[in-house]
Amino acid sequence: MREFFRGWKRKAGCVTLAMACAFITECVRTFDVHDKISYCPASNIKYALAARGEVIDWTRSESVDGASINQPGFSWRRIPKWTKSQLTRTEIKISESRLLDWDWRLCGFAFYSGQIKVPFTNGPVITVRMIGCSVPFWSIVVPLTALSAYMLLNKPREKNKQPVPHA
């Protein structure tokens, strides 16, 4: 068994297979729970990476009028998957106010840009500009699995054991 793991290709193949398993596990998990990691370098800009419903979604949000939309720093949220009946009135207003400038979708991939209006309970309605893209999990898992299969199943080269003649 030790002979099987000699060389960097077999070890890297095991690592890529573990990465593919981690991504497919997260994909199955997103059927019940959405995970979201956010970073706010300033109070009016927000970057978010979310795993939701078979895709990984990246968005950049920026307040059009410079108003504060979040506290600076990192945050992580675990969001239960909801239906429209479980959303609050504010969240429904936000989802219905989305105006997309452009939207391109193909085979689970999506690229979009637009604005949403975010109403605050004790304040004004803030217009937020969003740019984002979605990548399906399969587009990550399939290449990682193929690469790991190549690295694990490819036979290592035979070493040439002929002595080198000295001149």
N, C-alpha and C positions, 0 to 999 in steps of 0.2 A: 504494500500500500504506500509506503514511503516513496517508492520509485515513481508512482503516479504523480506526485506533487513536486517533483523536481522541475526546476525551471520557473521562470516568471509567468509564462502563459497560463499554466494551470492554476496558479495562485490568483492571478488577475481574473481568470474565468470564474472562480468561486466568488470573488468579490462582486463581479458584474451580475452573477446569478442572484446573489443576496440583495443587490440593489433592485433588480427586477422584481423579486419577491416583496420587497418593502413597498415599491410603487403599486403593485397589484393589491396588496393588503390595504393601502390607503384608498385605492379606488373602490374596493368593496365597502370600506368603512364610510365612504361618502354617501352611500345609499341611506344611511341613518343620521349622520352627523357631518356638518360642514366645519372645516378648520380654516381659520383666517389669521395670518400674521401681518401686522401693519407696522410701518415705520413712518414717522412724521419728522422730517428734518426741520420744519418750521410749522407754525400753527395754522397756516393756510394751505399747506401741501401735504398730501398723504399718498404713500405707496402701499399697496396691499397685494399679498399673494394668498389665494384661497383655493382650497381643494373642495370642489362642490360638484355633485352629480356627474361623475365620470370625466371631469375636466379639471385642469389646473388653470386658474384665472388670475391674471396679473392686471392691476389697474393703477393708474395715476390720477389722483383727484386734486384739483386746485380751485380754490375759491376765486370766482371771477372778480369780485369787488374787494378782495384782500381780507375779508372777514375770517375770523378764526373758525376752523372746522374741527380741530382736534388739539390735544396737548402734544407737544413735541416728545419724541421717544418711541420705543418699541412697545407693541402690545400683541397679545395672542388671545383669540376668542374661539371657543367651541360652541357652535351654533346648532341647535337641533333643527332638523329639516322640518319646515312648516308648510302648511297650506295657506291659501289666501285668507281663509276664515280665521286663522290664528294670528294674522298680522294686526298691528295696531293701526289706528286711523292715519297717524303720521307716516308709517311705512307704506301704506296703500297710496297716500298722496304722492310720496316720493316715487314709487314705481310707476304710477300713472303719469307723472310729469316728465318722464324721460323723453328727451328729444334727440334722436340720433342724427348727426350730420352725415355719417356714412357707416355702413355695416356690411361686412363681408363674411360669409359663412360657407365652409366646404369641408365635408367629411369629419365634422367635429371641431375643426379649427375655426376660430372667429377672431376678427379684428374689428374694433368699433371705436367711435369717437362721438361725443355728444355732451349735452348739458342736462342736469337735473335741478329741480328746485327743492330745497330742503327747508321745511317750515320748522322753526323752533317754538316751543311752547310759550315762552315769555319774550319773544323777540321777533325780528323780521324774518322774511323768507330769503334764504341765501342761495344764489345760483352757483352751482359747482360744475366745472368743466371736467369731463372724464375721458381718458384714453385708455384702452385696454386690449388685451388679447386672451384667448382661451386656447389651450392645447389639450387634446384628449390624452388620457392615460395610455391608451394603446400605442400611441406614437412614441412613447418612451419605453414601454415594456417590451414591445416586439423587437426593436433593434438591440436592446440590452440582452434579451434572451438569445437572439441569433449570435451576437458577439460572444456570449458566454459559451454557447454550444460549440462555436468554432474553436475557442481557446481550450475547452475541456476535451473535445473529441478529436481534435487534430493530432495526428501522431507526431511526436518530436523527431527532429532530424537525427539520423544516425551519426555519431561522431566518427570522423575519419581517424583511425588509429595507426596509420602508416607513419613511420618516422620521417622526419624532414631531412633530406640529405644535406650535409654540410659541404660547402664549397671550399 
